[in-house]
């Protein structure tokens, strides 16, 4: 019976992860992430998740803008419909902007490897939105330098 060896073995434990220096923690995390990324794929799948309550929030924001604009026209008392047409146009643009750029759906990509699970996601913004923004940028540059 050698109790001194047992006590010595028990006291030679590794330092817990949260007590390691920050640089050592980052090195271990990066090494583990690299091992998971380079492992063999077992299965991959994609999921598209729509933004919760996107349309009610958009309708509240745009509807309140339209109510405020309508009240401004009503209380002004003039029959100038130009402001109303501008208000409707801006409301349509704001609705599309909020839905497809601010509250876009998310595309999640899952990859199951032999070492772990890798999850990546990005906004599901339609290509036509990028085309419109590029066109508006060129229009703005032309106006700016004219």
Buried (B, 14 or more C-beta within 10 A) or exposed (E): EEEEEEEEEEEEEEEEEEEBEEEEEEEEEEEEEEEBEEBEEEEEEEEEEEBEEBEEBBEEBBEEBBEEBEEEBEEEEEEEEEBBEEBEEBBEEBBBBBBBBEBBBEBBEBBBBEBEEBEEBEBBBEEEBEEBEEEEEEEEEEEEEE
